[in-house]
Amino acid sequence: MYRVFFKRILDIVLSILGLIILSPVFIVLIVILSFAFKGKPFFIQLRPGRNEEDIRIIKFKSMTDARDSDGNLLSNFDRTTRLGGLIRRTSLDELPQLINVITGNLSLIGPRPLLHKYLPLYNETQRRRHEVKPGITGWAQVNGRNAISWKRKFAYDIYYVDHISFLLDIKILFLTLKKVILSEGVNASDDLTMPPFNGSN
């Protein structure tokens, strides 16, 4: 019952409350980032969601669109601005994803949505992470995130898929808040700090 009904209610209620409470921060960031990124404060990217269906996740922009002489985007590290690094370290870049939660693309808690290029590399067990909606934070994020291997990260994701409950979600929410407040790293981007996933072998 929780998985199919009450989890969605919890997502909506907490996301709306979060947007209301953090609306001053949200507005200030939109203004600052609009100036910093020439009127483009948001970054929108396609990611695989539940059942591997495309979803558009929204973040505050933290990287420029700088390219090399051949027209290719520079690395994420080279394009991340000082301001962008700050909003990543404080997890503020994730705030717009509360809109994704309200519209139903994301859950507050679930496996983090990764890149499309990884889909062909998953084994059958790893692919099960897409049986549920992806989340802003998850069991892997509060258990080490980028300090752990991809194998362990996926193991945590599958554990969550098999053990979704109200108590587990509340535990993950509180651990996430603790880690963000203490700057313990749950805010670090998978794309920026993790080595690329190259499959299980």
C-alpha positions as CSV (number, residue, x, y, z in Angstrom):
1,M,0.0,0.0,0.0
2,Y,2.8,2.4,0.8
3,R,4.7,1.7,-2.4
4,V,1.7,2.3,-4.7
5,F,-0.2,5.0,-2.9
6,F,1.2,6.7,0.3
7,K,4.7,7.1,-1.1
8,R,3.3,9.4,-3.8
9,I,1.4,11.4,-1.3
10,L,4.5,11.8,0.8
11,D,6.4,13.0,-2.3
12,I,3.8,15.6,-3.1
13,V,3.3,17.0,0.4
14,L,7.0,17.2,1.3
15,S,8.0,18.7,-2.1
16,I,5.4,21.4,-2.0
17,L,6.4,22.2,1.6
18,G,10.1,22.2,0.5
19,L,9.4,24.6,-2.4
20,I,7.4,27.0,-0.1
21,I,10.0,27.0,2.6
22,L,12.9,27.4,0.2
23,S,11.2,29.8,-2.2
24,P,13.4,32.8,-1.2
25,V,16.5,30.7,-1.9
26,F,15.0,29.5,-5.2
27,I,14.2,33.0,-6.4
28,V,17.6,34.4,-5.5
29,L,19.4,31.6,-7.3
30,I,17.3,32.1,-10.4
31,V,18.2,35.7,-10.5
32,I,22.0,35.1,-9.8
33,L,22.3,32.2,-12.3
34,S,20.3,34.1,-14.9
35,F,23.0,36.8,-14.8
36,A,25.8,34.2,-14.6
37,F,24.6,32.0,-17.5
38,K,23.0,34.6,-19.8
39,G,19.4,34.1,-18.9
40,K,19.6,30.3,-18.5
41,P,19.5,29.4,-14.8
42,F,18.3,25.8,-15.4
43,F,19.9,22.7,-16.8
44,I,17.6,20.1,-18.3
45,Q,18.7,16.7,-19.3
46,L,17.1,13.5,-20.5
47,R,17.6,10.5,-18.1
48,P,16.0,7.1,-18.0
49,G,13.3,6.9,-15.4
50,R,11.0,4.1,-14.3
51,N,10.8,1.3,-16.8
52,E,13.7,3.1,-18.6
53,E,11.3,5.7,-20.0
54,D,12.7,9.1,-20.7
55,I,12.3,11.8,-18.2
56,R,13.6,15.4,-18.2
57,I,15.3,16.2,-14.9
58,I,15.7,19.9,-13.9
59,K,18.7,21.3,-12.0
60,F,20.2,24.7,-11.4
61,K,22.9,25.2,-14.0
62,S,26.4,24.9,-12.6
63,M,28.5,24.5,-15.8
64,T,29.2,26.7,-18.8
65,D,28.7,25.6,-22.4
66,A,32.4,26.1,-23.2
67,R,33.7,24.1,-26.1
68,D,37.1,23.2,-27.6
69,S,38.4,24.3,-31.0
70,D,36.6,21.4,-32.6
71,G,33.3,22.4,-31.1
72,N,33.2,19.6,-28.5
73,L,32.1,20.4,-25.0
74,L,34.9,20.6,-22.5
75,S,35.0,18.2,-19.5
76,N,32.5,18.7,-16.7
77,F,35.3,19.7,-14.4
78,D,36.6,22.4,-16.8
79,R,33.1,23.8,-17.4
80,T,32.1,24.0,-13.7
81,T,32.3,27.5,-12.5
82,R,33.2,28.6,-8.9
83,L,29.6,29.5,-8.3
84,G,28.5,26.2,-9.8
85,G,30.9,24.3,-7.5
86,L,29.4,26.1,-4.6
87,I,25.8,25.2,-5.4
88,R,26.9,21.6,-6.0
89,R,28.6,21.4,-2.6
90,T,25.5,22.7,-0.9
91,S,23.1,20.6,-3.0
92,L,21.3,23.7,-4.1
93,D,21.5,22.5,-7.7
94,E,19.1,19.7,-6.8
95,L,16.3,22.1,-5.7
96,P,14.4,22.3,-9.0
97,Q,14.0,18.5,-9.0
98,L,11.3,19.1,-6.4
99,I,9.3,20.2,-9.5
100,N,10.0,16.8,-11.1
101,V,8.7,15.1,-7.9
102,I,5.5,17.1,-8.0
103,T,4.9,16.4,-11.7
104,G,5.5,12.7,-11.0
105,N,8.8,12.1,-12.9
106,L,10.9,11.6,-9.8
107,S,10.4,10.5,-6.2
108,L,12.1,12.1,-3.3
109,I,13.7,8.7,-2.5
110,G,14.9,6.2,-5.1
111,P,17.9,5.2,-7.2
112,R,19.5,8.2,-8.7
113,P,18.8,8.6,-12.5
114,L,22.0,7.9,-14.4
115,L,23.0,8.4,-18.0
116,H,21.4,6.8,-21.0
117,K,24.7,5.5,-22.2
118,Y,24.8,3.1,-19.2
119,L,21.6,1.2,-20.1
120,P,23.3,-1.4,-22.4
121,L,25.9,-2.0,-19.8
122,Y,23.6,-3.2,-17.0
123,N,23.3,-6.8,-16.1
124,E,19.8,-8.1,-15.3
125,T,20.1,-7.5,-11.6
126,Q,21.4,-3.9,-12.1
127,R,18.6,-3.2,-14.6
128,R,16.1,-3.8,-11.8
129,R,16.9,-0.3,-10.4
130,H,14.5,1.0,-13.0
131,E,11.5,-1.0,-11.5
132,V,10.8,2.1,-9.4
133,K,10.9,5.9,-9.9
134,P,14.3,7.4,-9.6
135,G,14.9,9.8,-6.7
136,I,16.6,13.0,-5.7
137,T,18.4,11.0,-3.0
138,G,18.6,7.3,-2.2
139,W,20.0,4.4,-0.2
140,A,23.3,4.5,-2.1
141,Q,23.6,8.3,-1.6
142,V,23.5,8.0,2.2
143,N,25.8,5.0,2.2
144,G,28.8,6.6,0.5
145,R,27.6,7.7,-2.9
146,N,30.8,8.5,-4.8
147,A,33.1,7.0,-2.2
148,I,31.9,3.5,-3.1
149,S,32.2,1.3,-6.1
150,W,29.6,1.1,-8.9
151,K,29.0,-2.5,-7.8
152,R,28.1,-1.5,-4.2
153,K,26.1,1.5,-5.5
154,F,23.9,-0.8,-7.6
155,A,23.7,-3.3,-4.7
156,Y,22.2,-0.5,-2.5
157,D,19.8,0.5,-5.3
158,I,18.5,-3.0,-5.6
159,Y,18.2,-3.4,-1.9
160,Y,16.0,-0.3,-1.9
161,V,13.8,-1.7,-4.7
162,D,13.2,-4.8,-2.7
163,H,12.7,-3.1,0.7
164,I,10.8,0.1,0.0
165,S,8.9,1.2,3.1
166,F,7.8,4.3,4.9
167,L,10.4,3.8,7.7
168,L,13.2,3.3,5.2
169,D,12.3,6.4,3.3
170,I,12.1,8.5,6.4
171,K,15.5,7.1,7.5
172,I,17.0,8.1,4.1
173,L,15.5,11.6,4.3
174,F,17.0,12.3,7.7
175,L,20.4,10.8,6.8
176,T,20.4,13.0,3.6
177,L,19.6,16.1,5.6
178,K,22.4,15.2,8.1
179,K,25.0,14.6,5.3
180,V,24.0,17.8,3.5
181,I,24.3,19.9,6.7
182,L,27.6,18.3,7.6
183,S,28.8,18.5,3.9
184,E,29.6,14.8,3.9
185,G,29.3,14.5,0.1
186,V,25.9,13.3,-0.9
187,N,25.7,16.5,-3.0
188,A,28.7,15.6,-5.2
189,S,27.6,14.9,-8.8
190,D,27.9,11.3,-10.1
191,D,28.9,12.8,-13.5
192,L,31.6,15.0,-12.0
193,T,33.3,12.8,-9.5
194,M,32.6,9.2,-10.3
195,P,34.6,7.3,-12.9
196,P,32.4,6.2,-15.8
197,F,30.5,3.0,-15.5
198,N,32.0,0.5,-18.0
199,G,29.9,-2.6,-17.2
200,S,30.1,-5.4,-14.7
201,N,33.2,-7.1,-16.1
